[in-house]
Amino acid sequence: MSTDTADRTQMKVKEFMQLLPLTLAIAGLPEAGDGRYFTDGQMDNRATSLKAAYKIARAVILDIAK
């Protein structure tokens, strides 16, 4: 992996982590209760929701920055 690729990956991870609170708020996913776990299907659905929420959060930030 080249230095440019590593830097780009690191930058994307940093951006994701900075947007994570907004992403979670947009997704509006409930937490698992005490002693309860999500099924594989529920985890897949939650991951899909987070991906969509991240796209929205990123678009909101880019729109605000204009």
All heavy atoms as TSV, in Angstrom:
chain	resi	resn	atom	element	x	y	z
A	1	MET	N	N	0.852	-1.181	0.000
A	1	MET	CA	C	0.000	0.000	0.000
A	1	MET	C	C	0.892	1.236	0.000
A	1	MET	O	O	1.805	1.348	0.792
A	1	MET	CB	C	-0.901	-0.031	1.239
A	1	MET	CG	C	-1.942	1.036	1.218
A	1	MET	SD	S	-3.014	1.200	2.668
A	1	MET	CE	C	-3.517	-0.412	3.086
A	2	SER	N	N	0.611	2.151	-0.889
A	2	SER	CA	C	1.418	3.360	-0.973
A	2	SER	C	C	1.061	4.316	0.161
A	2	SER	O	O	0.034	4.187	0.811
A	2	SER	CB	C	1.212	4.033	-2.322
A	2	SER	OG	O	-0.082	4.591	-2.404
A	3	THR	N	N	1.914	5.275	0.355
A	3	THR	CA	C	1.698	6.269	1.404
A	3	THR	C	C	0.437	7.084	1.131
A	3	THR	O	O	-0.310	7.392	2.051
A	3	THR	CB	C	2.924	7.192	1.514
A	3	THR	OG1	O	4.081	6.395	1.721
A	3	THR	CG2	C	2.765	8.160	2.655
A	4	ASP	N	N	0.203	7.416	-0.148
A	4	ASP	CA	C	-0.987	8.194	-0.503
A	4	ASP	C	C	-2.264	7.436	-0.165
A	4	ASP	O	O	-3.209	8.007	0.361
A	4	ASP	CB	C	-0.983	8.542	-1.991
A	4	ASP	CG	C	0.127	9.524	-2.354
A	4	ASP	OD1	O	0.590	10.251	-1.451
A	4	ASP	OD2	O	0.518	9.554	-3.535
A	5	THR	N	N	-2.280	6.145	-0.455
A	5	THR	CA	C	-3.450	5.324	-0.164
A	5	THR	C	C	-3.661	5.205	1.337
A	5	THR	O	O	-4.790	5.291	1.820
A	5	THR	CB	C	-3.287	3.924	-0.792
A	5	THR	OG1	O	-3.029	4.070	-2.180
A	5	THR	CG2	C	-4.533	3.097	-0.600
A	6	ALA	N	N	-2.582	5.027	2.082
A	6	ALA	CA	C	-2.674	4.925	3.536
A	6	ALA	C	C	-3.173	6.229	4.136
A	6	ALA	O	O	-4.015	6.226	5.049
A	6	ALA	CB	C	-1.323	4.549	4.129
A	7	ASP	N	N	-2.665	7.353	3.640
A	7	ASP	CA	C	-3.108	8.663	4.133
A	7	ASP	C	C	-4.584	8.894	3.830
A	7	ASP	O	O	-5.328	9.407	4.668
A	7	ASP	CB	C	-2.276	9.787	3.519
A	7	ASP	CG	C	-0.845	9.804	4.029
A	7	ASP	OD1	O	-0.577	9.189	5.086
A	7	ASP	OD2	O	0.001	10.442	3.361
A	8	ARG	N	N	-5.002	8.510	2.638
A	8	ARG	CA	C	-6.406	8.680	2.245
A	8	ARG	C	C	-7.322	7.822	3.116
A	8	ARG	O	O	-8.364	8.288	3.574
A	8	ARG	CB	C	-6.574	8.322	0.775
A	8	ARG	CG	C	-7.964	8.484	0.223
A	8	ARG	CD	C	-7.938	8.411	-1.304
A	8	ARG	NE	N	-9.168	8.063	-1.936
A	8	ARG	CZ	C	-10.259	8.797	-1.974
A	8	ARG	NH1	N	-10.279	9.951	-1.364
A	8	ARG	NH2	N	-11.335	8.393	-2.608
A	9	THR	N	N	-6.905	6.596	3.364
A	9	THR	CA	C	-7.697	5.697	4.214
A	9	THR	C	C	-7.791	6.256	5.626
A	9	THR	O	O	-8.868	6.274	6.223
A	9	THR	CB	C	-7.068	4.297	4.235
A	9	THR	OG1	O	-7.019	3.792	2.902
A	9	THR	CG2	C	-7.873	3.354	5.107
A	10	GLN	N	N	-6.674	6.722	6.152
A	10	GLN	CA	C	-6.661	7.290	7.495
A	10	GLN	C	C	-7.559	8.529	7.574
A	10	GLN	O	O	-8.273	8.726	8.557
A	10	GLN	CB	C	-5.232	7.636	7.905
A	10	GLN	CG	C	-5.098	8.085	9.340
A	10	GLN	CD	C	-3.654	8.322	9.725
A	10	GLN	OE1	O	-2.768	8.418	8.871
A	10	GLN	NE2	N	-3.405	8.431	11.019
A	11	MET	N	N	-7.552	9.344	6.534
A	11	MET	CA	C	-8.381	10.542	6.499
A	11	MET	C	C	-9.875	10.173	6.472
A	11	MET	O	O	-10.688	10.789	7.148
A	11	MET	CB	C	-8.022	11.388	5.281
A	11	MET	CG	C	-8.639	12.768	5.279
A	11	MET	SD	S	-8.010	13.832	3.955
A	11	MET	CE	C	-8.548	12.963	2.499
A	12	LYS	N	N	-10.220	9.138	5.700
A	12	LYS	CA	C	-11.612	8.707	5.625
A	12	LYS	C	C	-12.097	8.149	6.962
A	12	LYS	O	O	-13.226	8.399	7.379
A	12	LYS	CB	C	-11.791	7.668	4.518
A	12	LYS	CG	C	-11.720	8.244	3.137
A	12	LYS	CD	C	-12.016	7.189	2.101
A	12	LYS	CE	C	-13.108	7.727	1.226
A	12	LYS	NZ	N	-13.753	6.765	0.403
A	13	VAL	N	N	-11.237	7.390	7.638
A	13	VAL	CA	C	-11.594	6.846	8.951
A	13	VAL	C	C	-11.800	7.978	9.948
A	13	VAL	O	O	-12.750	7.971	10.732
A	13	VAL	CB	C	-10.522	5.851	9.444
A	13	VAL	CG1	C	-10.738	5.483	10.896
A	13	VAL	CG2	C	-10.511	4.605	8.571
A	14	LYS	N	N	-10.925	8.966	9.907
A	14	LYS	CA	C	-11.040	10.120	10.818
A	14	LYS	C	C	-12.347	10.870	10.556
A	14	LYS	O	O	-13.055	11.255	11.483
A	14	LYS	CB	C	-9.848	11.055	10.648
A	14	LYS	CG	C	-9.851	12.212	11.598
A	14	LYS	CD	C	-8.620	13.085	11.438
A	14	LYS	CE	C	-8.677	14.252	12.389
A	14	LYS	NZ	N	-7.537	15.139	12.224
A	15	GLU	N	N	-12.683	11.069	9.278
A	15	GLU	CA	C	-13.931	11.749	8.927
A	15	GLU	C	C	-15.135	10.957	9.429
A	15	GLU	O	O	-16.066	11.526	10.001
A	15	GLU	CB	C	-14.033	11.929	7.415
A	15	GLU	CG	C	-15.333	12.579	6.978
A	15	GLU	CD	C	-15.517	12.604	5.475
A	15	GLU	OE1	O	-14.997	11.709	4.784
A	15	GLU	OE2	O	-16.194	13.517	4.999
A	16	PHE	N	N	-15.102	9.632	9.244
A	16	PHE	CA	C	-16.194	8.790	9.717
A	16	PHE	C	C	-16.365	8.915	11.228
A	16	PHE	O	O	-17.481	9.069	11.732
A	16	PHE	CB	C	-15.960	7.324	9.336
A	16	PHE	CG	C	-16.980	6.401	9.923
A	16	PHE	CD1	C	-18.247	6.305	9.365
A	16	PHE	CD2	C	-16.691	5.645	11.038
A	16	PHE	CE1	C	-19.206	5.471	9.916
A	16	PHE	CE2	C	-17.641	4.802	11.588
A	16	PHE	CZ	C	-18.899	4.716	11.018
A	17	MET	N	N	-15.273	8.870	11.956
A	17	MET	CA	C	-15.340	8.947	13.417
A	17	MET	C	C	-15.857	10.309	13.878
A	17	MET	O	O	-16.590	10.395	14.863
A	17	MET	CB	C	-13.961	8.657	14.030
A	17	MET	CG	C	-13.502	7.230	13.813
A	17	MET	SD	S	-14.649	5.985	14.438
A	17	MET	CE	C	-14.461	6.216	16.185
A	18	GLN	N	N	-15.510	11.368	13.163
A	18	GLN	CA	C	-15.997	12.694	13.521
A	18	GLN	C	C	-17.494	12.829	13.261
A	18	GLN	O	O	-18.188	13.543	13.984
A	18	GLN	CB	C	-15.236	13.774	12.752
A	18	GLN	CG	C	-13.810	13.943	13.225
A	18	GLN	CD	C	-13.026	14.929	12.378
A	18	GLN	OE1	O	-13.364	15.169	11.218
A	18	GLN	NE2	N	-11.970	15.491	12.942
A	19	LEU	N	N	-17.983	12.155	12.232
A	19	LEU	CA	C	-19.406	12.220	11.893
A	19	LEU	C	C	-20.248	11.183	12.624
A	19	LEU	O	O	-21.476	11.190	12.506
A	19	LEU	CB	C	-19.598	12.044	10.383
A	19	LEU	CG	C	-19.139	13.191	9.510
A	19	LEU	CD1	C	-19.310	12.839	8.048
A	19	LEU	CD2	C	-19.906	14.456	9.836
A	20	LEU	N	N	-19.616	10.291	13.377
A	20	LEU	CA	C	-20.341	9.198	14.018
A	20	LEU	C	C	-21.460	9.665	14.950
A	20	LEU	O	O	-22.567	9.117	14.876
A	20	LEU	CB	C	-19.370	8.271	14.744
A	20	LEU	CG	C	-19.948	6.956	15.238
A	20	LEU	CD1	C	-20.579	6.169	14.097
A	20	LEU	CD2	C	-18.871	6.130	15.910
A	21	PRO	N	N	-21.271	10.666	15.813
A	21	PRO	CA	C	-22.389	11.102	16.658
A	21	PRO	C	C	-23.597	11.589	15.844
A	21	PRO	O	O	-24.745	11.227	16.150
A	21	PRO	CB	C	-21.805	12.238	17.507
A	21	PRO	CG	C	-20.343	11.964	17.522
A	21	PRO	CD	C	-20.028	11.361	16.183
A	22	LEU	N	N	-23.351	12.369	14.800
A	22	LEU	CA	C	-24.440	12.841	13.940
A	22	LEU	C	C	-25.071	11.664	13.199
A	22	LEU	O	O	-26.294	11.582	13.076
A	22	LEU	CB	C	-23.921	13.883	12.950
A	22	LEU	CG	C	-24.933	14.441	11.949
A	22	LEU	CD1	C	-26.109	15.101	12.667
A	22	LEU	CD2	C	-24.256	15.400	10.998
A	23	THR	N	N	-24.240	10.751	12.726
A	23	THR	CA	C	-24.729	9.575	12.014
A	23	THR	C	C	-25.651	8.748	12.897
A	23	THR	O	O	-26.734	8.334	12.479
A	23	THR	CB	C	-23.549	8.706	11.527
A	23	THR	OG1	O	-22.732	9.492	10.669
A	23	THR	CG2	C	-24.029	7.478	10.798
A	24	LEU	N	N	-25.240	8.511	14.132
A	24	LEU	CA	C	-26.065	7.726	15.057
A	24	LEU	C	C	-27.379	8.443	15.372
A	24	LEU	O	O	-28.434	7.802	15.488
A	24	LEU	CB	C	-25.291	7.434	16.342
A	24	LEU	CG	C	-24.111	6.476	16.191
A	24	LEU	CD1	C	-23.324	6.397	17.500
A	24	LEU	CD2	C	-24.586	5.102	15.763
A	25	ALA	N	N	-27.325	9.756	15.503
A	25	ALA	CA	C	-28.550	10.512	15.768
A	25	ALA	C	C	-29.503	10.438	14.582
A	25	ALA	O	O	-30.716	10.275	14.764
A	25	ALA	CB	C	-28.204	11.970	16.078
A	26	ILE	N	N	-28.981	10.533	13.379
A	26	ILE	CA	C	-29.825	10.449	12.186
A	26	ILE	C	C	-30.422	9.053	12.051
A	26	ILE	O	O	-31.594	8.900	11.723
A	26	ILE	CB	C	-29.026	10.833	10.924
A	26	ILE	CG1	C	-28.700	12.330	10.954
A	26	ILE	CG2	C	-29.789	10.480	9.656
A	26	ILE	CD1	C	-27.728	12.770	9.877
A	27	ALA	N	N	-29.616	8.022	12.316
A	27	ALA	CA	C	-30.093	6.643	12.184
A	27	ALA	C	C	-31.180	6.335	13.204
A	27	ALA	O	O	-32.120	5.599	12.913
A	27	ALA	CB	C	-28.927	5.664	12.334
A	28	GLY	N	N	-31.073	6.900	14.400
A	28	GLY	CA	C	-32.098	6.710	15.429
A	28	GLY	C	C	-32.280	5.265	15.862
A	28	GLY	O	O	-33.403	4.844	16.174
A	29	LEU	N	N	-31.206	4.511	15.908
A	29	LEU	CA	C	-31.296	3.098	16.263
A	29	LEU	C	C	-31.349	2.921	17.777
A	29	LEU	O	O	-30.565	3.514	18.511
A	29	LEU	CB	C	-30.087	2.335	15.708
A	29	LEU	CG	C	-29.947	2.342	14.192
A	29	LEU	CD1	C	-28.620	1.731	13.790
A	29	LEU	CD2	C	-31.103	1.615	13.555
A	30	PRO	N	N	-32.264	2.080	18.261
A	30	PRO	CA	C	-32.323	1.827	19.702
A	30	PRO	C	C	-31.170	0.933	20.144
A	30	PRO	O	O	-30.643	0.148	19.346
A	30	PRO	CB	C	-33.665	1.112	19.884
A	30	PRO	CG	C	-33.898	0.432	18.582
A	30	PRO	CD	C	-33.294	1.348	17.535
A	31	GLU	N	N	-30.793	1.057	21.399
A	31	GLU	CA	C	-29.751	0.191	21.944
A	31	GLU	C	C	-30.377	-1.135	22.355
A	31	GLU	O	O	-31.578	-1.210	22.613
A	31	GLU	CB	C	-29.103	0.847	23.163
A	31	GLU	CG	C	-28.338	2.114	22.826
A	31	GLU	CD	C	-27.650	2.708	24.039
A	31	GLU	OE1	O	-27.600	2.041	25.091
A	31	GLU	OE2	O	-27.178	3.841	23.918
A	32	ALA	N	N	-29.564	-2.168	22.425
A	32	ALA	CA	C	-30.041	-3.465	22.899
A	32	ALA	C	C	-30.267	-3.369	24.408
A	32	ALA	O	O	-29.521	-2.695	25.119
A	32	ALA	CB	C	-29.017	-4.547	22.593
A	33	GLY	N	N	-31.291	-4.008	24.880
A	33	GLY	CA	C	-31.554	-4.010	26.318
A	33	GLY	C	C	-30.527	-4.871	27.045
A	33	GLY	O	O	-29.746	-5.599	26.430
A	34	ASP	N	N	-30.538	-4.794	28.360
A	34	ASP	CA	C	-29.605	-5.584	29.159
A	34	ASP	C	C	-29.825	-7.071	28.916
A	34	ASP	O	O	-30.949	-7.567	29.002
A	34	ASP	CB	C	-29.786	-5.274	30.643
A	34	ASP	CG	C	-29.346	-3.867	31.009
A	34	ASP	OD1	O	-28.511	-3.308	30.257
A	34	ASP	OD2	O	-29.815	-3.332	32.023
A	35	GLY	N	N	-28.755	-7.770	28.594
A	35	GLY	CA	C	-28.822	-9.202	28.385
A	35	GLY	C	C	-29.473	-9.627	27.080
A	35	GLY	O	O	-29.728	-10.801	26.866
A	36	ARG	N	N	-29.746	-8.672	26.202
A	36	ARG	CA	C	-30.367	-8.994	24.913
A	36	ARG	C	C	-29.364	-8.708	23.808
A	36	ARG	O	O	-28.590	-7.771	23.882
A	36	ARG	CB	C	-31.623	-8.162	24.702
A	36	ARG	CG	C	-32.653	-8.416	25.825
A	36	ARG	CD	C	-33.980	-7.846	25.520
A	36	ARG	NE	N	-34.561	-8.661	24.446
A	36	ARG	CZ	C	-35.486	-8.211	23.623
A	36	ARG	NH1	N	-35.933	-6.994	23.725
A	36	ARG	NH2	N	-35.980	-8.989	22.684
A	37	TYR	N	N	-29.434	-9.518	22.773
A	37	TYR	CA	C	-28.514	-9.375	21.654
A	37	TYR	C	C	-29.306	-9.293	20.358
A	37	TYR	O	O	-30.429	-9.772	20.277
A	37	TYR	CB	C	-27.547	-10.565	21.604
A	37	TYR	CG	C	-26.739	-10.699	22.867
A	37	TYR	CD1	C	-27.111	-11.610	23.847
A	37	TYR	CD2	C	-25.626	-9.896	23.088
A	37	TYR	CE1	C	-26.381	-11.717	25.017
A	37	TYR	CE2	C	-24.896	-10.002	24.255
A	37	TYR	CZ	C	-25.277	-10.914	25.222
A	37	TYR	OH	O	-24.559	-11.014	26.371
A	38	PHE	N	N	-28.698	-8.674	19.364
A	38	PHE	CA	C	-29.330	-8.563	18.059
A	38	PHE	C	C	-29.062	-9.825	17.241
A	38	PHE	O	O	-27.978	-10.404	17.325
A	38	PHE	CB	C	-28.806	-7.345	17.302
A	38	PHE	CG	C	-29.165	-6.043	17.957
A	38	PHE	CD1	C	-28.189	-5.251	18.529
A	38	PHE	CD2	C	-30.480	-5.606	17.986
A	38	PHE	CE1	C	-28.516	-4.047	19.128
A	38	PHE	CE2	C	-30.816	-4.402	18.580
A	38	PHE	CZ	C	-29.840	-3.625	19.152
A	39	THR	N	N	-30.019	-10.202	16.416
A	39	THR	CA	C	-29.830	-11.333	15.516
A	39	THR	C	C	-28.983	-10.881	14.330
A	39	THR	O	O	-28.754	-9.682	14.132
A	39	THR	CB	C	-31.175	-11.863	14.992
A	39	THR	OG1	O	-31.800	-10.842	14.198
A	39	THR	CG2	C	-32.101	-12.258	16.135
A	40	ASP	N	N	-28.542	-11.845	13.527
A	40	ASP	CA	C	-27.745	-11.507	12.344
A	40	ASP	C	C	-28.524	-10.600	11.397
A	40	ASP	O	O	-27.982	-9.643	10.847
A	40	ASP	CB	C	-27.315	-12.768	11.602
A	40	ASP	CG	C	-26.236	-13.540	12.349
A	40	ASP	OD1	O	-25.569	-12.951	13.220
A	40	ASP	OD2	O	-26.055	-14.735	12.043
A	41	GLY	N	N	-29.801	-10.887	11.212
A	41	GLY	CA	C	-30.641	-10.065	10.346
A	41	GLY	C	C	-30.781	-8.651	10.873
A	41	GLY	O	O	-30.739	-7.679	10.103
A	42	GLN	N	N	-30.952	-8.523	12.182
A	42	GLN	CA	C	-31.060	-7.195	12.788
A	42	GLN	C	C	-29.754	-6.420	12.632
A	42	GLN	O	O	-29.771	-5.215	12.372
A	42	GLN	CB	C	-31.430	-7.311	14.264
A	42	GLN	CG	C	-32.850	-7.771	14.503
A	42	GLN	CD	C	-33.116	-8.066	15.962
A	42	GLN	OE1	O	-32.261	-8.593	16.669
A	42	GLN	NE2	N	-34.322	-7.742	16.422
A	43	MET	N	N	-28.633	-7.111	12.783
A	43	MET	CA	C	-27.333	-6.454	12.628
A	43	MET	C	C	-27.148	-5.972	11.190
A	43	MET	O	O	-26.641	-4.869	10.966
A	43	MET	CB	C	-26.195	-7.402	13.017
A	43	MET	CG	C	-26.165	-7.723	14.499
A	43	MET	SD	S	-25.753	-6.307	15.517
A	43	MET	CE	C	-24.037	-6.142	15.162
A	44	ASP	N	N	-27.552	-6.775	10.227
A	44	ASP	CA	C	-27.470	-6.365	8.821
A	44	ASP	C	C	-28.329	-5.135	8.563
A	44	ASP	O	O	-27.899	-4.196	7.875
A	44	ASP	CB	C	-27.907	-7.495	7.891
A	44	ASP	CG	C	-26.888	-8.622	7.806
A	44	ASP	OD1	O	-25.708	-8.380	8.144
A	44	ASP	OD2	O	-27.289	-9.729	7.410
A	45	ASN	N	N	-29.538	-5.138	9.108
A	45	ASN	CA	C	-30.435	-3.984	8.936
A	45	ASN	C	C	-29.869	-2.734	9.597
A	45	ASN	O	O	-29.961	-1.630	9.041
A	45	ASN	CB	C	-31.820	-4.287	9.486
A	45	ASN	CG	C	-32.570	-5.298	8.655
A	45	ASN	OD1	O	-32.278	-5.486	7.481
A	45	ASN	ND2	N	-33.535	-5.959	9.263
A	46	ARG	N	N	-29.273	-2.889	10.752
A	46	ARG	CA	C	-28.676	-1.750	11.449
A	46	ARG	C	C	-27.486	-1.200	10.667
A	46	ARG	O	O	-27.299	0.013	10.568
A	46	ARG	CB	C	-28.262	-2.142	12.871
A	46	ARG	CG	C	-29.466	-2.421	13.774
A	46	ARG	CD	C	-29.052	-3.034	15.096
A	46	ARG	NE	N	-28.365	-2.102	15.962
A	46	ARG	CZ	C	-28.952	-1.244	16.788
A	46	ARG	NH1	N	-30.265	-1.218	16.878
A	46	ARG	NH2	N	-28.246	-0.430	17.536
A	47	ALA	N	N	-26.679	-2.100	10.100
A	47	ALA	CA	C	-25.528	-1.667	9.296
A	47	ALA	C	C	-25.996	-0.891	8.072
A	47	ALA	O	O	-25.414	0.146	7.715
A	47	ALA	CB	C	-24.687	-2.873	8.883
A	48	THR	N	N	-27.056	-1.364	7.438
A	48	THR	CA	C	-27.611	-0.667	6.271
A	48	THR	C	C	-28.128	0.711	6.668
A	48	THR	O	O	-27.908	1.697	5.958
A	48	THR	CB	C	-28.737	-1.507	5.643
A	48	THR	OG1	O	-28.203	-2.776	5.265
A	48	THR	CG2	C	-29.331	-0.818	4.434
A	49	SER	N	N	-28.788	0.784	7.812
A	49	SER	CA	C	-29.291	2.074	8.309
A	49	SER	C	C	-28.151	3.041	8.597
A	49	SER	O	O	-28.235	4.234	8.290
A	49	SER	CB	C	-30.124	1.879	9.579
A	49	SER	OG	O	-31.277	1.144	9.313
A	50	LEU	N	N	-27.072	2.530	9.184
A	50	LEU	CA	C	-25.921	3.382	9.480
A	50	LEU	C	C	-25.254	3.884	8.208
A	50	LEU	O	O	-24.830	5.044	8.144
A	50	LEU	CB	C	-24.904	2.631	10.336
A	50	LEU	CG	C	-25.263	2.490	11.808
A	50	LEU	CD1	C	-24.261	1.602	12.518
A	50	LEU	CD2	C	-25.334	3.850	12.474
A	51	LYS	N	N	-25.158	3.036	7.197
A	51	LYS	CA	C	-24.569	3.469	5.925
A	51	LYS	C	C	-25.392	4.595	5.309
A	51	LYS	O	O	-24.832	5.595	4.833
A	51	LYS	CB	C	-24.475	2.294	4.955
A	51	LYS	CG	C	-23.407	1.307	5.310
A	51	LYS	CD	C	-23.419	0.137	4.333
A	51	LYS	CE	C	-22.483	-0.967	4.760
A	51	LYS	NZ	N	-22.543	-2.118	3.856
A	52	ALA	N	N	-26.699	4.449	5.319
A	52	ALA	CA	C	-27.571	5.490	4.761
A	52	ALA	C	C	-27.474	6.771	5.592
A	52	ALA	O	O	-27.412	7.874	5.047
A	52	ALA	CB	C	-29.009	4.988	4.700
A	53	ALA	N	N	-27.453	6.622	6.905
A	53	ALA	CA	C	-27.364	7.788	7.791
A	53	ALA	C	C	-26.030	8.508	7.614
A	53	ALA	O	O	-25.972	9.741	7.675
A	53	ALA	CB	C	-27.551	7.354	9.246
A	54	TYR	N	N	-24.953	7.755	7.373
A	54	TYR	CA	C	-23.644	8.377	7.151
A	54	TYR	C	C	-23.658	9.230	5.889
A	54	TYR	O	O	-23.132	10.347	5.879
A	54	TYR	CB	C	-22.544	7.323	7.067
A	54	TYR	CG	C	-21.202	7.909	6.714
A	54	TYR	CD1	C	-20.484	8.656	7.643
A	54	TYR	CD2	C	-20.656	7.744	5.448
A	54	TYR	CE1	C	-19.259	9.219	7.320
A	54	TYR	CE2	C	-19.434	8.303	5.119
A	54	TYR	CZ	C	-18.741	9.033	6.053
A	54	TYR	OH	O	-17.536	9.591	5.728
A	55	LYS	N	N	-24.266	8.712	4.841
A	55	LYS	CA	C	-24.360	9.475	3.594
A	55	LYS	C	C	-25.126	10.775	3.813
A	55	LYS	O	O	-24.755	11.824	3.294
A	55	LYS	CB	C	-25.021	8.640	2.505
A	55	LYS	CG	C	-24.150	7.509	2.007
A	55	LYS	CD	C	-24.865	6.685	0.967
A	55	LYS	CE	C	-24.013	5.500	0.536
A	55	LYS	NZ	N	-24.696	4.663	-0.454
A	56	ILE	N	N	-26.192	10.708	4.594
A	56	ILE	CA	C	-26.988	11.898	4.889
A	56	ILE	C	C	-26.187	12.872	5.749
A	56	ILE	O	O	-26.169	14.085	5.486
A	56	ILE	CB	C	-28.317	11.519	5.570
A	56	ILE	CG1	C	-29.189	10.731	4.590
A	56	ILE	CG2	C	-29.033	12.755	6.097
A	56	ILE	CD1	C	-30.400	10.075	5.225
A	57	ALA	N	N	-25.507	12.359	6.769
A	57	ALA	CA	C	-24.713	13.212	7.664
A	57	ALA	C	C	-23.618	13.928	6.883
A	57	ALA	O	O	-23.389	15.129	7.065
A	57	ALA	CB	C	-24.101	12.375	8.784
A	58	ARG	N	N	-22.974	13.201	5.994
A	58	ARG	CA	C	-21.910	13.803	5.179
A	58	ARG	C	C	-22.483	14.881	4.254
A	58	ARG	O	O	-21.894	15.954	4.098
A	58	ARG	CB	C	-21.204	12.726	4.370
A	58	ARG	CG	C	-19.932	13.201	3.745
A	58	ARG	CD	C	-19.078	12.023	3.291
A	58	ARG	NE	N	-17.783	12.486	2.850
A	58	ARG	CZ	C	-17.524	12.944	1.627
A	58	ARG	NH1	N	-18.477	12.972	0.723
A	58	ARG	NH2	N	-16.318	13.358	1.302
A	59	ALA	N	N	-23.637	14.602	3.669
A	59	ALA	CA	C	-24.275	15.586	2.792
A	59	ALA	C	C	-24.677	16.844	3.568
A	59	ALA	O	O	-24.543	17.959	3.060
A	59	ALA	CB	C	-25.499	14.972	2.109
A	60	VAL	N	N	-25.162	16.662	4.788
A	60	VAL	CA	C	-25.548	17.803	5.626
A	60	VAL	C	C	-24.329	18.671	5.915
A	60	VAL	O	O	-24.392	19.905	5.770
A	60	VAL	CB	C	-26.207	17.324	6.947
A	60	VAL	CG1	C	-26.313	18.454	7.958
A	60	VAL	CG2	C	-27.568	16.729	6.669
A	61	ILE	N	N	-23.238	18.065	6.291
A	61	ILE	CA	C	-22.018	18.818	6.609
A	61	ILE	C	C	-21.487	19.543	5.371
A	61	ILE	O	O	-21.099	20.702	5.439
A	61	ILE	CB	C	-20.926	17.887	7.213
A	61	ILE	CG1	C	-21.385	17.319	8.541
A	61	ILE	CG2	C	-19.595	18.602	7.346
A	61	ILE	CD1	C	-21.700	18.352	9.603
A	62	LEU	N	N	-21.490	18.862	4.236
A	62	LEU	CA	C	-21.030	19.506	3.001
A	62	LEU	C	C	-21.943	20.669	2.603
A	62	LEU	O	O	-21.478	21.703	2.115
A	62	LEU	CB	C	-20.935	18.487	1.863
A	62	LEU	CG	C	-19.822	17.448	2.013
A	62	LEU	CD1	C	-19.920	16.404	0.897
A	62	LEU	CD2	C	-18.462	18.095	2.031
A	63	ASP	N	N	-23.256	20.519	2.829
A	63	ASP	CA	C	-24.206	21.576	2.524
A	63	ASP	C	C	-24.002	22.777	3.439
A	63	ASP	O	O	-24.052	23.926	2.999
A	63	ASP	CB	C	-25.636	21.055	2.638
A	63	ASP	CG	C	-26.660	22.045	2.139
A	63	ASP	OD1	O	-26.438	22.628	1.043
A	63	ASP	OD2	O	-27.671	22.242	2.831
A	64	ILE	N	N	-23.743	22.512	4.696
A	64	ILE	CA	C	-23.494	23.598	5.660
A	64	ILE	C	C	-22.203	24.337	5.321
A	64	ILE	O	O	-22.121	25.559	5.458
A	64	ILE	CB	C	-23.437	23.038	7.093
A	64	ILE	CG1	C	-24.829	22.582	7.525
A	64	ILE	CG2	C	-22.869	24.062	8.059
A	64	ILE	CD1	C	-24.855	21.833	8.844
A	65	ALA	N	N	-21.214	23.606	4.841
A	65	ALA	CA	C	-19.906	24.199	4.544
A	65	ALA	C	C	-19.944	25.108	3.310
A	65	ALA	O	O	-19.033	25.906	3.115
A	65	ALA	CB	C	-18.872	23.107	4.330
A	66	LYS	N	N	-20.978	25.011	2.490
A	66	LYS	CA	C	-21.065	25.835	1.277
A	66	LYS	C	C	-21.301	27.276	1.603
A	66	LYS	O	O	-21.869	27.729	2.468
A	66	LYS	CB	C	-22.193	25.337	0.369
A	66	LYS	CG	C	-21.821	24.071	-0.332
A	66	LYS	CD	C	-22.920	23.674	-1.269
A	66	LYS	CE	C	-22.579	22.394	-1.992
A	66	LYS	NZ	N	-23.621	21.967	-2.891
